[in-house]
Amino acid sequence: MKRLLISFLVAIACPFLALAQVQTLNQKDSGYRGIWYSNQPSNDEYVYKYSGGLGTYPANHYPFSVYVKAVNKTFFCYGGADAEGTTLLHTVSYFDHNTGMAPKPTVVLDKKTNNAHDNPVLNIDKDGYIWLFSTAHGTNSPSYVHKSVKPYDIETFVKVDVTKLVDGKVVSMDNFSYLQAWYQSNHGFLNLFTHYDRKVIPNQPSKPRRTISYMTSANGINYSEWKDLATIAEGHYQTSGKFGDKIATSFNFHPVKEGENGLNYRTNLYYIQTRDFGKTWQNVKGQNLTIPLKEVQNDALVKDYQSLGLNVYINDLAFDNAGNPIILYITSKGYQAGPANAPYTWNTARYTGTDWEILPVTTSDNNYDMGSLVVDEKGTWLIIGPTATGPQAFNTGGEMVLWTSRNQGKSWKSKKLTENSIYNHSYSRKPVNVHPDFFAFWADGHGRERSISRLYFADKKGNVYQLPTKMETDMVKPTKLKQPKK
């Protein structure tokens, strides 16, 4: 009877949606648990290139959370885990700003992997429907798209059979990586993503190029042809942002390395933008670009770090109140964890209207110490990130710190948000339409061995709240952590 009711509701909501009971669970979880993940064993005391509680990983997925003023809730998703921590659950919930409470989260699907690269992202359309995008990592697993049956409601999701155009023909779309979903009420979705191409890197036919691309859709179901943004060497990682009608992306590039993975040598910093929903792309000065970009030296280059021998890890892309972009990123001397590749320098690159101004913020102890940058209505810059050394030093994450600048990044004041933690905190993510009471969202986990992972959020003042790993009731107030001593 319940299945018939859901089918009836789906038919009313959208005739193009199809139930997929195999992937779609719509089950209430007993609490909030994140996925623990590791990548590339290093055979040293740091154990992995990066690892830990990565339920809000990576920086190339966005958004994990969206604030909606109409219902005064911040909706969020994350890479959850079963009680044993063995499988990745795509999980959705919300924080009610009226009551200060959160419900039991809804597990939409079991991704059948423990790979945090498969973490979901979500966005919300003009009618209030929640869209959940379940990414893949390359071509080894499928991707899915789900949509809530009711507006602003997390109880029931249905699988959407999405399509794309290939050579003018409509075909099924079931694979995409590193998705960043942007929504404009007058246009629809512009989704930035990555696809993996083999047999395109000279003399290395088995090595995949990570090709950054975008696609558009008015209804979230039928997408355009995939259009590449850059195809330099072994590819790119991109991190994007939005200001009004402007959607922009910043990216690095992976040089070709014989016998090695070029992504470990990621370098350089680029920026491009579109104001017409992807019809044309420009550099920061408004000069039209021919995409895909194919040369290392091009008109989108912000800073040449390859000549300096430095790696580049992009964290975030924000805008000042005049619409000028600000890129937050880390530079280091190499990809391996540990002090040998220090300093791990946090930088901002701000376009002044005439040129890029690049300034340091602070240093931390790992390439994957990711944080987010918000510019508030007064023009104050705020960064929340794991820049203080955590219990597993030189591993991913650390203790969370709030950094504040009132002079466009020229100087900063810091406030520690966590201390004496048992695990490293990592991957602080800002919501779309950020609300002061749910300002950043992240997870924790042991930096060197598999552990449980808990979920947290912070308000703009620096108060930190933990979401419960086990819930006895349907709604609960998150636990406020004791503030560190000044």
C-alpha positions as a LaTeX table, in Angstrom:
\begin{tabular}{lrrr}
\hline
Residue & $x$ (\AA) & $y$ (\AA) & $z$ (\AA) \\
\hline
Met1 & 0.00 & 0.00 & 0.00 \\
Lys2 & 2.85 & 2.38 & 0.89 \\
Arg3 & 4.55 & 1.69 & $-2.45$ \\
Leu4 & 1.34 & 2.47 & $-4.33$ \\
Leu5 & 0.98 & 5.71 & $-2.40$ \\
Ile6 & 4.57 & 6.74 & $-3.22$ \\
Ser7 & 4.03 & 5.89 & $-6.89$ \\
Phe8 & 0.89 & 8.02 & $-6.93$ \\
Leu9 & 2.69 & 10.97 & $-5.34$ \\
Val10 & 5.57 & 10.61 & $-7.78$ \\
Ala11 & 3.22 & 10.57 & $-10.75$ \\
Ile12 & 1.70 & 13.83 & $-9.54$ \\
Ala13 & 5.07 & 15.45 & $-8.81$ \\
Cys14 & 6.68 & 14.59 & $-12.11$ \\
Pro15 & 5.70 & 12.04 & $-14.77$ \\
Phe16 & 9.30 & 11.61 & $-15.85$ \\
Leu17 & 10.49 & 10.22 & $-12.50$ \\
Ala18 & 10.92 & 6.50 & $-12.02$ \\
Leu19 & 11.20 & 4.49 & $-8.83$ \\
Ala20 & 14.31 & 2.40 & $-8.48$ \\
Gln21 & 13.83 & 0.24 & $-5.42$ \\
Val22 & 17.26 & $-1.39$ & $-5.76$ \\
Gln23 & 19.17 & 1.85 & $-5.16$ \\
Thr24 & 16.55 & 3.86 & $-3.28$ \\
Leu25 & 16.17 & 3.08 & 0.44 \\
Asn26 & 14.41 & 6.04 & 2.10 \\
Gln27 & 15.27 & 4.60 & 5.50 \\
Lys28 & 15.65 & 6.51 & 8.76 \\
Asp29 & 19.07 & 6.19 & 10.30 \\
Ser30 & 19.56 & 5.86 & 14.06 \\
Gly31 & 22.03 & 8.76 & 14.17 \\
Tyr32 & 24.72 & 10.72 & 12.33 \\
Arg33 & 27.82 & 8.78 & 11.29 \\
Gly34 & 30.30 & 9.79 & 8.59 \\
Ile35 & 32.43 & 7.62 & 6.31 \\
Trp36 & 36.10 & 6.99 & 7.11 \\
Tyr37 & 38.34 & 6.77 & 4.05 \\
Ser38 & 42.03 & 6.55 & 3.16 \\
Asn39 & 44.01 & 7.05 & $-0.05$ \\
Gln40 & 47.47 & 5.93 & $-1.22$ \\
Pro41 & 49.38 & 4.12 & 1.56 \\
Ser42 & 52.67 & 5.88 & 2.27 \\
Asn43 & 54.53 & 3.16 & 4.23 \\
Asp44 & 55.66 & 5.64 & 6.87 \\
Glu45 & 54.41 & 6.94 & 10.22 \\
Tyr46 & 51.68 & 8.98 & 8.51 \\
Val47 & 50.31 & 5.78 & 6.92 \\
Tyr48 & 48.43 & 7.44 & 4.03 \\
Lys49 & 48.69 & 10.38 & 1.64 \\
Tyr50 & 45.39 & 11.47 & 3.17 \\
Ser51 & 42.79 & 9.82 & 5.36 \\
Gly52 & 40.24 & 10.38 & 8.11 \\
Gly53 & 36.59 & 11.25 & 8.57 \\
Leu54 & 35.74 & 12.39 & 5.06 \\
Gly55 & 31.95 & 12.62 & 5.02 \\
Thr56 & 32.15 & 16.14 & 3.53 \\
Tyr57 & 35.07 & 15.43 & 1.16 \\
Pro58 & 36.27 & 16.54 & $-1.42$ \\
Ala59 & 36.65 & 20.25 & $-2.19$ \\
Asn60 & 35.53 & 19.43 & $-5.75$ \\
His61 & 32.03 & 18.41 & $-4.57$ \\
Tyr62 & 29.49 & 21.14 & $-3.80$ \\
Pro63 & 27.12 & 21.96 & $-2.24$ \\
Phe64 & 26.71 & 19.73 & 0.79 \\
Ser65 & 24.23 & 22.15 & 2.39 \\
Val66 & 21.72 & 24.83 & 1.39 \\
Tyr67 & 19.86 & 27.32 & 3.59 \\
Val68 & 16.25 & 28.08 & 2.56 \\
Lys69 & 14.76 & 31.21 & 4.06 \\
Ala70 & 11.18 & 30.24 & 3.14 \\
Val71 & 11.21 & 27.37 & 5.66 \\
Asn72 & 14.14 & 28.63 & 7.80 \\
Lys73 & 16.04 & 25.36 & 7.48 \\
Thr74 & 19.49 & 24.38 & 6.33 \\
Phe75 & 19.26 & 21.14 & 4.36 \\
Phe76 & 22.41 & 19.05 & 4.15 \\
Cys77 & 23.78 & 15.77 & 2.88 \\
Tyr78 & 26.93 & 13.83 & 3.65 \\
Gly79 & 28.75 & 10.61 & 3.08 \\
Gly80 & 27.34 & 8.49 & 5.87 \\
Ala81 & 28.29 & 5.02 & 6.99 \\
Asp82 & 26.61 & 1.94 & 8.39 \\
Ala83 & 27.25 & 1.01 & 12.03 \\
Glu84 & 30.36 & $-0.97$ & 11.02 \\
Gly85 & 31.68 & 1.83 & 8.81 \\
Thr86 & 32.02 & $-0.49$ & 5.84 \\
Thr87 & 29.72 & 1.05 & 3.25 \\
Leu88 & 28.95 & 4.58 & 2.04 \\
Leu89 & 25.39 & 5.74 & 2.69 \\
His90 & 24.09 & 8.81 & 0.88 \\
Thr91 & 22.29 & 10.58 & 3.68 \\
Val92 & 20.13 & 13.72 & 3.88 \\
Ser93 & 18.89 & 15.80 & 6.81 \\
Tyr94 & 18.26 & 19.38 & 7.91 \\
Phe95 & 18.72 & 21.81 & 10.80 \\
Asp96 & 15.58 & 23.69 & 11.83 \\
His97 & 16.60 & 27.23 & 12.76 \\
Asn98 & 13.22 & 27.88 & 14.42 \\
Thr99 & 13.55 & 25.05 & 16.93 \\
Gly100 & 17.32 & 24.48 & 16.96 \\
Met101 & 16.69 & 20.78 & 16.31 \\
Ala102 & 17.60 & 18.15 & 13.71 \\
Pro103 & 15.64 & 15.00 & 12.78 \\
Lys104 & 16.84 & 11.46 & 12.27 \\
Pro105 & 18.60 & 11.54 & 8.90 \\
Thr106 & 17.22 & 9.78 & 5.83 \\
Val107 & 19.44 & 7.23 & 4.06 \\
Val108 & 18.56 & 7.61 & 0.39 \\
Leu109 & 20.84 & 4.89 & $-0.96$ \\
Asp110 & 23.73 & 2.56 & $-0.23$ \\
Lys111 & 26.47 & 3.42 & $-2.74$ \\
Lys112 & 28.04 & $-0.06$ & $-2.35$ \\
Thr113 & 31.53 & 1.34 & $-1.74$ \\
Asn114 & 33.57 & 2.91 & 1.07 \\
Asn115 & 35.13 & 5.45 & $-1.30$ \\
Ala116 & 34.51 & 9.04 & $-0.13$ \\
His117 & 35.02 & 10.23 & $-3.73$ \\
Asp118 & 31.48 & 8.89 & $-4.21$ \\
Asn119 & 30.02 & 11.33 & $-1.66$ \\
Pro120 & 26.75 & 13.05 & $-2.63$ \\
Val121 & 25.89 & 16.71 & $-3.12$ \\
Leu122 & 22.49 & 18.40 & $-3.16$ \\
Asn123 & 20.73 & 21.50 & $-4.36$ \\
Ile124 & 17.17 & 22.82 & $-4.17$ \\
Asp125 & 15.11 & 24.14 & $-7.07$ \\
Lys126 & 12.75 & 27.13 & $-7.16$ \\
Asp127 & 9.79 & 24.92 & $-6.23$ \\
Gly128 & 11.52 & 23.54 & $-3.15$ \\
Tyr129 & 12.36 & 20.07 & $-4.44$ \\
Ile130 & 15.62 & 18.64 & $-3.12$ \\
Trp131 & 17.93 & 17.12 & $-5.74$ \\
Leu132 & 20.55 & 14.62 & $-4.57$ \\
Phe133 & 23.44 & 13.91 & $-6.94$ \\
Ser134 & 25.28 & 10.67 & $-6.18$ \\
Thr135 & 28.69 & 10.89 & $-7.78$ \\
Ala136 & 31.11 & 8.21 & $-8.92$ \\
His137 & 34.90 & 8.10 & $-8.87$ \\
Gly138 & 35.81 & 7.60 & $-12.50$ \\
Thr139 & 33.98 & 4.96 & $-14.50$ \\
Asn140 & 34.16 & 2.06 & $-12.07$ \\
Ser141 & 30.73 & 2.68 & $-10.53$ \\
Pro142 & 27.43 & 4.30 & $-11.57$ \\
Ser143 & 26.11 & 7.71 & $-10.60$ \\
Tyr144 & 22.52 & 8.47 & $-9.62$ \\
Val145 & 20.20 & 11.45 & $-9.30$ \\
His146 & 17.31 & 11.50 & $-6.83$ \\
Lys147 & 14.58 & 14.06 & $-6.20$ \\
Ser148 & 12.39 & 14.56 & $-3.14$ \\
Val149 & 8.73 & 13.65 & $-3.62$ \\
Lys150 & 7.63 & 16.75 & $-1.70$ \\
Pro151 & 9.12 & 20.25 & $-1.51$ \\
Tyr152 & 11.44 & 20.91 & 1.45 \\
Asp153 & 10.91 & 17.35 & 2.64 \\
Ile154 & 13.53 & 14.63 & 3.29 \\
Glu155 & 11.22 & 11.68 & 3.92 \\
Thr156 & 10.99 & 10.20 & 0.42 \\
Phe157 & 13.21 & 10.45 & $-2.64$ \\
Val158 & 12.79 & 8.87 & $-6.06$ \\
Lys159 & 15.40 & 8.04 & $-8.66$ \\
Val160 & 15.38 & 10.30 & $-11.71$ \\
Asp161 & 16.27 & 8.76 & $-15.06$ \\
Val162 & 18.47 & 11.59 & $-16.31$ \\
Thr163 & 19.67 & 11.93 & $-19.91$ \\
Lys164 & 22.30 & 13.84 & $-21.88$ \\
Leu165 & 22.85 & 14.67 & $-25.52$ \\
Val166 & 25.58 & 12.82 & $-27.44$ \\
Asp167 & 25.98 & 13.80 & $-31.10$ \\
Gly168 & 22.45 & 15.17 & $-31.03$ \\
Lys169 & 20.92 & 11.98 & $-29.61$ \\
Val170 & 19.32 & 11.59 & $-26.18$ \\
Val171 & 21.08 & 8.88 & $-24.15$ \\
Ser172 & 20.99 & 7.77 & $-20.53$ \\
Met173 & 23.46 & 9.45 & $-18.16$ \\
Asp174 & 24.66 & 7.22 & $-15.35$ \\
Asn175 & 28.22 & 8.36 & $-14.68$ \\
Phe176 & 29.83 & 11.63 & $-13.56$ \\
Ser177 & 32.54 & 12.55 & $-11.06$ \\
Tyr178 & 33.37 & 15.54 & $-8.82$ \\
Leu179 & 29.99 & 17.22 & $-9.31$ \\
Gln180 & 29.30 & 20.85 & $-8.35$ \\
Ala181 & 25.63 & 21.69 & $-8.86$ \\
Trp182 & 24.62 & 25.32 & $-9.38$ \\
Tyr183 & 20.99 & 26.36 & $-9.75$ \\
Gln184 & 19.54 & 29.55 & $-11.24$ \\
Ser185 & 15.76 & 29.94 & $-11.00$ \\
Asn186 & 15.47 & 31.44 & $-14.48$ \\
His187 & 17.68 & 28.83 & $-16.17$ \\
Gly188 & 17.92 & 25.60 & $-14.17$ \\
Phe189 & 21.04 & 23.60 & $-13.35$ \\
Leu190 & 24.58 & 24.29 & $-14.51$ \\
Asn191 & 26.62 & 21.38 & $-13.19$ \\
Leu192 & 30.40 & 21.35 & $-13.27$ \\
Phe193 & 31.95 & 17.88 & $-13.19$ \\
Thr194 & 34.79 & 15.65 & $-14.33$ \\
His195 & 34.86 & 12.79 & $-16.82$ \\
Tyr196 & 37.74 & 10.38 & $-17.32$ \\
Asp197 & 39.25 & 9.96 & $-20.79$ \\
Arg198 & 41.72 & 7.23 & $-21.72$ \\
Lys199 & 43.98 & 7.00 & $-24.77$ \\
Val200 & 44.45 & 10.77 & $-24.87$ \\
Ile201 & 47.69 & 11.27 & $-22.91$ \\
Pro202 & 50.65 & 10.96 & $-25.31$ \\
Asn203 & 52.43 & 7.59 & $-25.06$ \\
Gln204 & 50.33 & 6.59 & $-22.04$ \\
Pro205 & 47.09 & 5.08 & $-23.41$ \\
Ser206 & 46.03 & 3.40 & $-20.16$ \\
Lys207 & 46.29 & 6.55 & $-18.04$ \\
Pro208 & 43.04 & 8.55 & $-17.68$ \\
Arg209 & 42.87 & 12.30 & $-18.15$ \\
Arg210 & 40.61 & 14.05 & $-15.65$ \\
Thr211 & 38.71 & 16.34 & $-17.98$ \\
Ile212 & 36.77 & 19.19 & $-16.33$ \\
Ser213 & 33.47 & 19.96 & $-18.02$ \\
Tyr214 & 29.97 & 21.35 & $-17.54$ \\
Met215 & 26.41 & 20.54 & $-18.56$ \\
Thr216 & 23.12 & 22.40 & $-18.28$ \\
Ser217 & 19.50 & 21.41 & $-17.74$ \\
Ala218 & 16.30 & 23.45 & $-17.43$ \\
Asn219 & 14.45 & 20.69 & $-15.57$ \\
Gly220 & 17.18 & 18.63 & $-13.87$ \\
Ile221 & 16.31 & 15.62 & $-16.01$ \\
Asn222 & 17.41 & 16.31 & $-19.58$ \\
Tyr223 & 20.96 & 17.64 & $-19.83$ \\
Ser224 & 22.88 & 19.21 & $-22.66$ \\
Glu225 & 25.96 & 17.77 & $-24.30$ \\
Trp226 & 29.02 & 17.64 & $-22.08$ \\
Lys227 & 31.25 & 20.61 & $-22.85$ \\
Asp228 & 34.89 & 20.56 & $-21.78$ \\
Leu229 & 36.48 & 23.51 & $-20.02$ \\
Ala230 & 40.14 & 22.44 & $-20.03$ \\
Thr231 & 42.15 & 19.48 & $-21.35$ \\
Ile232 & 45.71 & 20.31 & $-20.36$ \\
Ala233 & 48.20 & 17.45 & $-19.83$ \\
Glu234 & 46.77 & 14.86 & $-17.39$ \\
Gly235 & 43.79 & 17.02 & $-16.48$ \\
His236 & 42.54 & 19.14 & $-13.60$ \\
Tyr237 & 40.70 & 19.53 & $-10.32$ \\
Gln238 & 38.19 & 22.39 & $-10.21$ \\
Thr239 & 36.42 & 24.23 & $-7.38$ \\
Ser240 & 33.65 & 26.67 & $-8.20$ \\
Gly241 & 31.53 & 29.54 & $-6.89$ \\
Lys242 & 28.55 & 31.72 & $-7.78$ \\
Phe243 & 27.75 & 35.43 & $-7.51$ \\
Gly244 & 24.42 & 36.59 & $-8.94$ \\
Asp245 & 24.25 & 35.41 & $-12.54$ \\
Lys246 & 28.00 & 34.67 & $-12.58$ \\
Ile247 & 29.22 & 31.09 & $-12.17$ \\
Ala248 & 32.98 & 30.67 & $-11.99$ \\
Thr249 & 35.51 & 27.92 & $-11.49$ \\
Ser250 & 39.14 & 27.85 & $-10.38$ \\
Phe251 & 41.38 & 24.92 & $-11.23$ \\
Asn252 & 44.93 & 23.58 & $-11.32$ \\
Phe253 & 46.51 & 21.17 & $-13.80$ \\
His254 & 48.26 & 17.81 & $-13.57$ \\
Pro255 & 51.49 & 17.63 & $-15.56$ \\
Val256 & 52.33 & 14.51 & $-17.54$ \\
Lys257 & 54.56 & 12.19 & $-15.51$ \\
Glu258 & 56.03 & 9.06 & $-17.02$ \\
Gly259 & 55.51 & 6.15 & $-14.65$ \\
Glu260 & 53.80 & 8.32 & $-12.03$ \\
Asn261 & 50.39 & 9.81 & $-11.41$ \\
Gly262 & 50.45 & 13.42 & $-12.53$ \\
Leu263 & 47.69 & 14.42 & $-10.12$ \\
Asn264 & 50.26 & 14.17 & $-7.30$ \\
Tyr265 & 52.10 & 17.05 & $-8.96$ \\
Arg266 & 49.09 & 19.35 & $-9.38$ \\
Thr267 & 50.18 & 22.94 & $-9.84$ \\
Asn268 & 49.29 & 26.38 & $-11.24$ \\
Leu269 & 46.12 & 28.34 & $-10.54$ \\
Tyr270 & 43.50 & 29.24 & $-13.18$ \\
Tyr271 & 40.14 & 31.05 & $-13.15$ \\
Ile272 & 37.28 & 31.32 & $-15.67$ \\
Gln273 & 33.67 & 32.54 & $-15.46$ \\
Thr274 & 30.38 & 32.62 & $-17.33$ \\
Arg275 & 27.53 & 35.14 & $-17.09$ \\
Asp276 & 25.22 & 33.54 & $-19.66$ \\
Phe277 & 24.70 & 30.03 & $-18.28$ \\
Gly278 & 27.68 & 28.53 & $-20.06$ \\
Lys279 & 27.12 & 29.92 & $-23.54$ \\
Thr280 & 30.41 & 31.81 & $-23.33$ \\
Trp281 & 33.34 & 31.80 & $-20.89$ \\
Gln282 & 35.70 & 34.63 & $-19.96$ \\
Asn283 & 38.77 & 35.21 & $-17.84$ \\
Val284 & 38.58 & 37.52 & $-14.84$ \\
Lys285 & 39.06 & 40.60 & $-17.05$ \\
Gly286 & 36.04 & 39.69 & $-19.15$ \\
Gln287 & 38.03 & 38.55 & $-22.20$ \\
Asn288 & 36.33 & 35.74 & $-24.11$ \\
Leu289 & 38.11 & 32.39 & $-24.02$ \\
Thr290 & 38.09 & 29.50 & $-26.47$ \\
Ile291 & 37.31 & 26.37 & $-24.51$ \\
Pro292 & 38.54 & 23.85 & $-23.83$ \\
Leu293 & 41.79 & 25.46 & $-22.74$ \\
Lys294 & 44.65 & 23.30 & $-24.01$ \\
Glu295 & 47.90 & 25.08 & $-23.16$ \\
Val296 & 49.60 & 25.49 & $-19.77$ \\
Gln297 & 50.18 & 29.18 & $-20.43$ \\
Asn298 & 46.83 & 30.76 & $-21.27$ \\
Asp299 & 44.70 & 33.84 & $-20.54$ \\
Ala300 & 43.00 & 32.18 & $-17.55$ \\
Leu301 & 46.25 & 31.76 & $-15.60$ \\
Val302 & 46.21 & 33.42 & $-12.18$ \\
Lys303 & 49.63 & 32.30 & $-10.95$ \\
Asp304 & 52.39 & 30.11 & $-12.37$ \\
Tyr305 & 53.36 & 27.80 & $-9.51$ \\
Gln306 & 54.95 & 25.16 & $-11.74$ \\
Ser307 & 57.99 & 27.37 & $-12.23$ \\
Leu308 & 58.24 & 27.70 & $-8.45$ \\
Gly309 & 58.13 & 23.94 & $-7.91$ \\
Leu310 & 54.99 & 24.12 & $-5.76$ \\
Asn311 & 51.85 & 22.01 & $-5.61$ \\
Val312 & 48.43 & 23.72 & $-5.53$ \\
Tyr313 & 45.37 & 22.42 & $-3.62$ \\
Ile314 & 42.27 & 24.57 & $-4.14$ \\
Asn315 & 39.88 & 24.85 & $-1.21$ \\
Asp316 & 37.20 & 27.36 & $-2.12$ \\
Leu317 & 36.07 & 30.14 & $-4.43$ \\
Ala318 & 34.16 & 33.09 & $-2.99$ \\
Phe319 & 33.36 & 36.66 & $-4.05$ \\
Asp320 & 33.60 & 40.03 & $-2.37$ \\
Asn321 & 30.52 & 42.23 & $-2.30$ \\
Ala322 & 31.52 & 43.85 & $-5.60$ \\
Gly323 & 31.57 & 40.45 & $-7.28$ \\
Asn324 & 35.36 & 40.11 & $-7.48$ \\
Pro325 & 36.57 & 36.52 & $-7.02$ \\
Ile326 & 38.67 & 35.30 & $-4.08$ \\
Ile327 & 40.34 & 31.88 & $-4.34$ \\
Leu328 & 41.40 & 30.06 & $-1.16$ \\
Tyr329 & 44.13 & 27.46 & $-1.70$ \\
Ile330 & 47.15 & 25.70 & $-0.19$ \\
Thr331 & 50.64 & 25.48 & $-1.66$ \\
Ser332 & 53.33 & 22.98 & $-0.64$ \\
Lys333 & 56.56 & 21.42 & $-1.84$ \\
Gly334 & 55.11 & 17.95 & $-2.52$ \\
Tyr335 & 52.26 & 15.50 & $-2.18$ \\
Gln336 & 53.49 & 13.25 & 0.62 \\
Ala337 & 52.27 & 13.83 & 4.19 \\
Gly338 & 54.81 & 15.01 & 6.73 \\
Pro339 & 57.09 & 17.93 & 7.58 \\
Ala340 & 59.38 & 17.44 & 4.58 \\
Asn341 & 56.91 & 19.19 & 2.27 \\
Ala342 & 56.15 & 22.08 & 4.63 \\
Pro343 & 55.25 & 24.86 & 4.69 \\
Tyr344 & 51.63 & 24.08 & 3.81 \\
Thr345 & 50.69 & 27.68 & 3.16 \\
Trp346 & 47.08 & 28.90 & 3.01 \\
Asn347 & 46.73 & 31.69 & 0.45 \\
Thr348 & 44.05 & 33.96 & $-0.94$ \\
Ala349 & 44.12 & 35.26 & $-4.50$ \\
Arg350 & 41.77 & 38.25 & $-4.81$ \\
Tyr351 & 41.05 & 40.08 & $-8.03$ \\
Thr352 & 41.27 & 43.79 & $-7.25$ \\
Gly353 & 39.57 & 44.94 & $-10.45$ \\
Thr354 & 42.89 & 45.31 & $-12.22$ \\
Asp355 & 45.10 & 42.43 & $-11.03$ \\
Trp356 & 45.34 & 39.43 & $-8.73$ \\
Glu357 & 46.52 & 40.16 & $-5.19$ \\
Ile358 & 47.96 & 37.02 & $-3.57$ \\
Leu359 & 48.44 & 37.01 & 0.21 \\
Pro360 & 49.19 & 34.33 & 2.83 \\
Val361 & 46.67 & 33.51 & 5.57 \\
Thr362 & 48.43 & 30.94 & 7.76 \\
Thr363 & 50.07 & 27.51 & 7.58 \\
Ser364 & 48.90 & 24.04 & 8.59 \\
Asp365 & 50.41 & 20.56 & 8.37 \\
Asn366 & 48.76 & 18.66 & 5.49 \\
Asn367 & 47.86 & 19.25 & 1.84 \\
Tyr368 & 44.27 & 18.17 & 2.51 \\
Asp369 & 43.52 & 20.59 & 5.38 \\
Met370 & 40.49 & 21.97 & 3.60 \\
Gly371 & 38.48 & 25.02 & 4.73 \\
Ser372 & 35.80 & 27.38 & 3.40 \\
Leu373 & 35.74 & 31.14 & 2.87 \\
Val374 & 32.68 & 33.35 & 3.41 \\
Val375 & 32.42 & 37.10 & 2.79 \\
Asp376 & 29.60 & 38.57 & 4.89 \\
Glu377 & 27.34 & 41.54 & 4.14 \\
Lys378 & 29.82 & 43.93 & 5.81 \\
Gly379 & 32.68 & 42.72 & 3.65 \\
Thr380 & 34.39 & 40.75 & 6.44 \\
Trp381 & 36.22 & 37.63 & 5.30 \\
Leu382 & 35.77 & 34.50 & 7.43 \\
Ile383 & 37.55 & 31.17 & 7.03 \\
Ile384 & 36.79 & 28.03 & 9.03 \\
Gly385 & 39.38 & 25.33 & 8.57 \\
Pro386 & 41.59 & 22.80 & 10.43 \\
Thr387 & 44.69 & 24.99 & 10.60 \\
Ala388 & 45.73 & 24.10 & 14.18 \\
Thr389 & 47.64 & 20.87 & 14.78 \\
Gly390 & 45.33 & 18.03 & 15.75 \\
Pro391 & 45.88 & 14.78 & 17.66 \\
Gln392 & 47.27 & 13.10 & 14.52 \\
Ala393 & 49.84 & 15.69 & 13.48 \\
Phe394 & 50.68 & 15.96 & 9.76 \\
Asn395 & 47.64 & 13.87 & 8.84 \\
Thr396 & 44.53 & 15.24 & 7.17 \\
Gly397 & 42.68 & 17.80 & 9.27 \\
Gly398 & 43.39 & 19.05 & 12.76 \\
Glu399 & 41.70 & 21.41 & 15.20 \\
Met400 & 39.19 & 23.83 & 13.65 \\
Val401 & 39.97 & 27.55 & 13.68 \\
Leu402 & 37.90 & 30.59 & 12.71 \\
Trp403 & 39.97 & 33.20 & 10.86 \\
Thr404 & 38.64 & 36.76 & 10.39 \\
Ser405 & 39.94 & 39.57 & 8.18 \\
Arg406 & 38.47 & 43.06 & 7.91 \\
Asn407 & 41.00 & 44.36 & 5.40 \\
Gln408 & 40.61 & 41.97 & 2.45 \\
Gly409 & 43.09 & 39.38 & 3.64 \\
Lys410 & 45.97 & 41.68 & 4.55 \\
Ser411 & 45.81 & 40.62 & 8.21 \\
Trp412 & 43.91 & 37.98 & 10.14 \\
Lys413 & 42.69 & 37.24 & 13.67 \\
Ser414 & 42.18 & 33.63 & 14.76 \\
Lys415 & 39.85 & 31.90 & 17.20 \\
Lys416 & 40.23 & 28.21 & 17.96 \\
Leu417 & 36.92 & 26.34 & 17.70 \\
Thr418 & 37.99 & 22.88 & 18.90 \\
Glu419 & 40.75 & 21.61 & 21.18 \\
Asn420 & 41.89 & 18.39 & 22.90 \\
Ser421 & 40.04 & 16.36 & 20.27 \\
Ile422 & 40.66 & 12.62 & 19.97 \\
Tyr423 & 40.38 & 12.75 & 16.17 \\
Asn424 & 41.28 & 15.26 & 13.49 \\
His425 & 38.49 & 17.50 & 12.19 \\
Ser426 & 38.48 & 17.95 & 8.41 \\
Tyr427 & 36.76 & 19.40 & 5.34 \\
Ser428 & 34.78 & 22.35 & 6.67 \\
Arg429 & 32.09 & 23.21 & 4.09 \\
Lys430 & 30.00 & 26.38 & 3.84 \\
Pro431 & 26.34 & 26.19 & 2.80 \\
Val432 & 24.76 & 27.95 & $-0.15$ \\
Asn433 & 22.89 & 31.03 & 1.18 \\
Val434 & 24.74 & 30.56 & 4.46 \\
His435 & 22.85 & 31.28 & 7.71 \\
Pro436 & 24.82 & 32.56 & 10.73 \\
Asp437 & 23.61 & 29.65 & 12.88 \\
Phe438 & 24.81 & 26.95 & 10.44 \\
Phe439 & 27.96 & 28.48 & 9.06 \\
Ala440 & 30.17 & 25.46 & 8.36 \\
Phe441 & 29.68 & 21.69 & 8.30 \\
Trp442 & 32.33 & 18.96 & 8.72 \\
Ala443 & 33.34 & 15.57 & 10.11 \\
Asp444 & 36.09 & 14.11 & 12.26 \\
Gly445 & 38.03 & 10.85 & 12.23 \\
His446 & 41.36 & 9.29 & 13.17 \\
Gly447 & 44.11 & 10.42 & 10.83 \\
Arg448 & 46.01 & 7.12 & 10.66 \\
Glu449 & 43.60 & 4.26 & 11.27 \\
Arg450 & 39.97 & 3.41 & 10.65 \\
Ser451 & 37.66 & 4.95 & 13.24 \\
Ile452 & 34.16 & 6.20 & 13.79 \\
Ser453 & 33.42 & 9.60 & 12.31 \\
Arg454 & 31.10 & 12.22 & 13.80 \\
Leu455 & 29.39 & 15.20 & 12.12 \\
Tyr456 & 29.61 & 18.81 & 13.34 \\
Phe457 & 28.53 & 22.31 & 12.43 \\
Ala458 & 29.55 & 25.75 & 13.68 \\
Asp459 & 27.79 & 29.08 & 13.86 \\
Lys460 & 29.30 & 32.38 & 12.75 \\
Lys461 & 30.35 & 33.22 & 16.33 \\
Gly462 & 32.46 & 30.07 & 16.54 \\
Asn463 & 30.21 & 27.84 & 18.64 \\
Val464 & 30.50 & 24.20 & 17.59 \\
Tyr465 & 27.71 & 21.62 & 17.74 \\
Gln466 & 27.95 & 17.84 & 17.36 \\
Leu467 & 25.18 & 15.87 & 15.71 \\
Pro468 & 24.41 & 12.71 & 17.72 \\
Thr469 & 25.70 & 9.32 & 16.58 \\
Lys470 & 22.68 & 7.67 & 18.22 \\
Met471 & 19.18 & 9.11 & 18.61 \\
Glu472 & 16.43 & 7.85 & 20.91 \\
Thr473 & 13.85 & 10.34 & 19.59 \\
Asp474 & 12.87 & 11.56 & 16.14 \\
Met475 & 14.17 & 15.11 & 16.79 \\
Val476 & 17.13 & 16.23 & 18.86 \\
Lys477 & 19.09 & 19.35 & 19.76 \\
Pro478 & 22.71 & 18.99 & 18.66 \\
Thr479 & 25.21 & 19.02 & 21.52 \\
Lys480 & 27.11 & 22.25 & 21.98 \\
Leu481 & 30.83 & 21.65 & 22.56 \\
Lys482 & 32.73 & 23.44 & 25.28 \\
Gln483 & 34.55 & 26.42 & 23.82 \\
Pro484 & 38.35 & 26.34 & 23.92 \\
Lys485 & 40.06 & 28.66 & 26.39 \\
Lys486 & 41.26 & 31.92 & 24.89 \\
\hline
\end{tabular}
